[in-house]
């Protein structure tokens, strides 16, 4: 049996609008959520055109001319803007009939490139029985015929499997949300043998150790410990009606273990250090989960990943910003303070799910609006930018 993708109805209109544009092909990403029973696609986002494409090129384009690196960079940027529970679920291509015969090979190449790029950045390991199929959607620009297949990205030799593509109204109008605030105080020693320019590498190693702590933490949902296989919404009053976008919020507390149990033998290591990195502050985390009898373990897994992603993404953004503004060979100083970017959330029309982004203190609302327009093809009003956090060092 192939997988079934339940797709937000508005995506059909979006893809149809893209296919009427006067271009031989359009590529883009599918965003949604996997579950053991079914997969949900709640957004499709076209790949932003490169400068030379905007200006128009005289050479007749072919699918071989698709810039793989440009598509994967877009996927990496988009994945930072997704809260817990959402991921890049696949790739689409809309092509003219004469280019269609090469579409499937192109989609396969892009899916594996995107997955490889996203996996490289993750600090968490996939679960044992996690869904590893990704969607490959092909649309003929002339006939509007839709062909959906899936590939198992864990298997490099995976061949295409048929998949169902079913539109559904108000698909994400009443998803459940989990929210928590995590107080972060991470101390990362810098070994004397490690050169200063390895700050980014050292930070990633420190975050790796911290992410294991988060994986082993205890999560209280509305003050209760719930078993993994319990239904998330058990005992909660169900929301009536699916037409209005509404969110059922669960408040989550994260209890990290102070020390390992007595069964673990602890050994101390003495290392000569030349300095340290300290990450301190309170981060707001959020995860969304489908409303088809979600299990507690699915919801907690989504929230754990959001906690880990939001901190590692911010550190990545900060290092990118430092390289752009200060150059990679800046001399080290006695003590430096950098403020990590703040998190903000933005609503999606007709959906209870909000998308996310990060802003530095001096960044204007207009810059964030431009980023949403370019990366997610979504226009955002300045008043819809909900900054979730206080500024902290």
C-alpha positions in Angstrom: 0.0 0.0 0.0 1.3 3.4 -0.9 1.1 6.4 1.4 -1.9 8.8 1.4 -1.2 12.6 1.5 -4.1 14.6 2.9 -3.6 18.1 1.5 -5.0 21.5 2.5 -7.5 22.6 -0.2 -5.9 26.0 -0.7 -2.7 24.3 -1.9 -4.6 23.2 -5.0 -5.3 26.8 -5.9 -1.8 27.9 -5.1 -0.3 25.2 -7.4 -2.8 26.0 -10.1 -1.8 29.7 -10.0 1.9 28.8 -10.3 1.3 26.5 -13.3 -0.4 29.3 -15.2 2.7 31.6 -15.0 4.6 31.8 -18.3 7.6 29.6 -17.2 8.6 26.2 -18.5 8.9 24.8 -15.0 8.5 25.7 -11.3 9.9 23.8 -8.4 9.1 24.0 -4.7 8.7 22.4 -1.3 5.8 20.6 0.4 5.5 21.3 4.1 3.5 19.1 6.5 3.5 16.4 9.1 4.1 12.6 9.0 2.3 10.1 11.1 2.1 6.3 11.0 -1.4 6.4 9.6 -1.4 9.3 7.2 0.6 12.3 6.1 -0.6 15.9 6.1 0.5 18.6 3.6 -0.5 22.1 4.9 1.7 24.3 2.7 3.4 24.4 -0.7 6.1 26.9 -1.3 7.7 27.7 -4.7 11.5 28.0 -4.9 12.5 31.7 -5.0 13.8 32.7 -8.4 17.5 33.5 -8.7 18.5 37.0 -9.8 19.4 35.8 -13.4 16.0 34.0 -13.6 14.3 37.3 -12.7 16.1 39.1 -15.4 15.3 36.4 -17.9 17.8 34.2 -19.7 18.0 33.6 -23.5 19.0 29.9 -23.3 16.0 27.5 -23.5 15.8 26.0 -20.0 15.8 22.2 -19.3 15.2 20.4 -16.0 19.0 19.6 -15.9 19.6 23.3 -15.4 17.8 23.3 -12.0 20.2 24.5 -9.4 20.2 21.7 -6.8 22.2 23.7 -4.3 19.7 26.6 -4.6 16.8 24.3 -3.8 18.5 22.7 -0.9 19.6 26.1 0.6 15.9 27.2 0.3 14.8 24.0 2.1 17.3 24.6 5.0 16.1 28.2 5.4 12.4 27.1 5.3 13.1 24.3 7.9 14.3 27.0 10.4 10.9 28.7 10.0 8.9 25.6 10.9 7.8 24.9 14.5 7.9 21.5 16.1 5.9 18.8 14.2 6.3 20.4 10.8 9.0 19.4 8.3 9.8 19.6 4.6 7.7 16.6 3.5 8.6 16.6 -0.2 9.3 18.4 -3.4 7.0 19.4 -6.3 7.6 20.3 -9.9 5.2 21.9 -12.4 6.5 21.5 -15.9 5.4 21.8 -19.5 4.5 18.5 -21.3 7.8 18.4 -23.2 9.8 18.6 -20.0 7.5 16.3 -18.0 9.3 13.1 -19.1 12.4 14.1 -17.0 10.4 15.3 -14.0 10.5 12.1 -12.0 14.3 11.8 -12.2 14.7 15.4 -11.2 12.3 15.0 -8.3 14.2 12.0 -7.0 17.5 13.9 -7.2 16.0 16.9 -5.4 14.3 14.9 -2.6 17.5 13.0 -1.7 19.6 16.3 -1.9 17.2 18.2 0.4 17.0 15.3 2.9 20.8 15.0 3.0 21.2 18.7 3.6 18.5 18.8 6.4 19.9 15.7 8.1 23.4 17.2 8.3 22.1 20.1 10.4 20.0 18.0 12.9 21.1 17.4 16.4 18.5 14.7 17.0 18.3 11.1 15.8 15.1 9.8 14.0 13.0 7.4 16.0 13.2 3.6 15.2 9.9 3.4 13.3 9.8 6.9 11.9 8.2 7.5 8.6 11.0 8.1 6.1 8.9 8.4 2.9 9.0 11.8 1.1 6.5 13.0 -1.5 7.4 13.7 -5.1 4.6 15.7 -6.8 4.6 16.2 -10.5 2.0 18.5 -12.2 1.7 19.0 -16.0 1.4 22.7 -16.7 -0.9 22.1 -19.7 -3.3 19.4 -18.6 -3.0 20.1 -14.8 -2.7 16.3 -14.3 -1.2 15.5 -10.8 1.0 12.4 -10.2 2.2 11.8 -6.7 4.8 9.2 -5.7 7.0 8.7 -2.7 10.6 7.7 -2.0 12.1 6.2 1.1 15.0 8.6 1.9 16.6 6.1 4.3 17.2 3.8 1.3 19.6 5.4 -1.3 18.4 2.8 -3.9 14.7 3.5 -3.2 12.4 3.4 -6.2 9.2 5.4 -6.7 6.1 4.1 -5.0 2.6 5.3 -6.0 0.9 7.6 -3.4 -2.5 9.2 -3.1 -2.9 13.0 -3.2 -6.3 14.0 -1.6 -7.5 17.5 -1.1 -9.4 18.3 2.1 -11.0 21.5 3.4 -9.9 23.1 6.8 -7.2 20.4 7.2 -5.2 22.3 9.8 -7.9 24.5 11.2 -8.0 22.8 14.6 -4.7 21.2 15.3 -3.5 20.8 18.9 -0.5 22.9 20.1 2.0 22.2 22.9 3.9 25.2 24.3 6.7 25.5 26.8 9.4 27.8 28.1 12.8 26.2 28.6 15.4 28.0 30.7 18.8 27.4 29.1 22.1 27.6 30.9 24.7 25.7 28.9 28.4 25.9 29.7 30.7 24.8 26.9 34.5 24.7 27.7 36.9 25.6 24.9 39.9 23.3 25.0 43.3 25.0 24.9 44.2 22.8 22.0 41.2 24.0 20.0 41.8 27.1 17.8 39.6 30.1 18.3 38.0 29.9 14.9 36.4 26.6 16.0 33.8 28.4 18.1 31.0 27.2 15.9 32.2 23.6 16.0 32.7 23.8 19.8 29.2 25.3 20.2 27.7 22.5 18.1 29.4 19.8 20.2 28.1 21.5 23.4 24.6 21.6 22.0 24.9 18.0 21.0 25.5 17.0 24.7 22.7 19.3 25.8 20.3 17.8 23.2 20.8 14.4 24.8 19.6 15.9 28.1 16.5 17.2 26.5 15.8 13.8 24.9 16.0 12.2 28.4 13.9 14.8 30.1 10.5 14.3 31.7 7.6 16.2 30.1 4.5 17.2 32.2 1.5 18.0 30.0 -0.9 20.3 31.8 0.8 19.2 35.1 0.6 15.5 34.4 2.9 12.7 33.3 1.1 10.8 30.6 2.0 7.4 29.1 3.5 7.4 25.6 0.6 5.5 24.0 -2.1 7.6 25.7 -4.1 9.9 23.4 -3.0 13.5 23.8 -6.5 14.8 24.0 -7.8 12.2 26.5 -9.7 14.0 29.3 -9.7 17.3 27.4 -12.9 18.8 26.1 -12.9 18.3 22.3 -13.3 21.5 20.1 -16.5 21.5 18.1 -16.5 22.2 14.4 -13.6 22.4 12.0 -14.5 25.5 10.1 -13.0 28.2 12.3 -9.3 28.0 12.9 -8.8 27.3 16.6 -6.0 25.9 18.7 -6.2 23.5 21.7 -3.1 24.5 23.7 -1.4 22.2 26.2 1.0 23.8 28.7 4.2 21.7 29.0 6.8 21.7 31.8 10.2 20.2 31.0 12.1 18.5 33.9 15.7 17.8 33.1 17.6 15.3 35.1 20.2 16.8 37.4 22.4 13.7 37.5 22.5 10.2 36.1 21.0 7.4 38.1 23.2 5.3 40.5 23.5 2.6 37.8 25.7 4.9 35.7 29.3 5.1 36.8 30.6 8.6 36.5 34.2 9.4 35.6 35.6 12.9 35.8 37.9 14.3 33.0 40.4 17.1 33.6 41.0 19.2 30.5 43.0 22.3 30.0 40.7 25.1 28.7 41.4 28.5 27.2 37.9 29.8 27.7 34.3 28.9 27.5 31.0 29.7 25.8 27.9 30.3 28.0 24.4 30.2 26.5 21.8 31.6 28.8 18.2 32.7 28.5 14.6 31.5 28.3 13.4 30.1 24.9 9.8 29.7 23.9 9.0 26.5 22.1 6.0 25.2 20.3 4.8 22.1 18.5 1.7 21.4 16.5 0.1 18.0 16.1 -2.7 16.7 13.8 -6.2 16.1 15.3 -6.6 12.5 14.2 -6.2 10.8 17.7 -2.6 12.0 18.2 -0.5 10.0 20.7 1.4 11.6 23.6 4.7 10.3 22.3 4.2 12.0 18.9 3.4 15.3 20.5 6.4 15.1 23.0 8.7 14.1 20.2 7.6 17.1 18.1 8.2 19.4 21.1 11.6 17.9 21.9 12.7 18.6 18.4 11.5 22.1 18.5 13.5 22.8 21.7 16.7 21.4 20.2 16.1 23.0 16.7 15.3 26.5 18.0 18.6 26.8 19.9 20.8 25.3 17.3 19.2 27.3 14.5 19.7 30.6 16.5 23.4 29.8 17.1 23.7 29.1 13.3 22.0 32.4 12.5 24.3 34.3 14.9 27.5 32.7 13.5 26.3 33.6 9.9 25.6 37.1 11.1 29.1 37.5 12.7 30.8 36.2 9.6 28.9 38.7 7.4 29.4 41.7 9.7 32.8 41.0 11.3 34.6 38.6 9.0 35.8 35.1 9.9 39.2 36.2 11.2 38.2 38.5 14.0 40.7 38.6 16.9 39.4 37.1 20.1 38.8 39.5 23.0 38.7 39.0 26.8 34.9 38.7 27.0 32.1 39.2 24.4 28.4 39.2 24.7 26.1 38.4 21.8 22.4 38.4 21.9 20.8 35.4 20.1 17.9 36.4 17.8 14.4 36.4 19.4 11.7 34.0 18.2 8.5 35.2 16.7 5.4 33.5 15.4 3.2 34.3 12.4 -0.3 33.0 11.7 -1.2 31.2 8.5 -4.6 32.1 7.0 -7.3 29.4 7.6 -5.0 27.4 9.9 -4.4 27.1 13.7 -0.7 26.4 12.9 1.7 29.3 13.2 5.0 29.6 11.4 8.2 30.9 13.1 11.2 33.1 12.5 14.0 34.9 14.3 14.9 38.6 14.6 17.8 40.5 15.9 17.1 43.5 18.0 18.0 46.0 15.3 16.0 44.2 12.6 13.0 46.1 11.3 9.6 44.4 10.7 9.9 45.1 7.0 13.0 42.8 6.8 11.1 40.0 8.4 8.1 40.6 6.1 10.5 40.4 3.1 11.9 37.1 4.4 8.4 35.6 4.6 7.6 36.8 1.1 10.8 35.3 -0.3 11.1 32.1 1.6 7.5 31.1 2.2 5.8 33.1 -0.5 3.5 34.6 2.2 2.6 38.2 2.7 2.6 39.1 6.4 1.2 42.2 8.1 3.6 43.9 10.6 0.9 43.6 13.3 0.8 39.8 12.8 4.4 39.4 14.0 4.1 38.0 17.5 7.4 38.3 19.3 7.4 35.4 21.8 10.4 36.2 23.9 12.1 38.9 26.0 15.5 40.1 24.9 18.2 38.1 26.8 22.0 37.7 26.6 
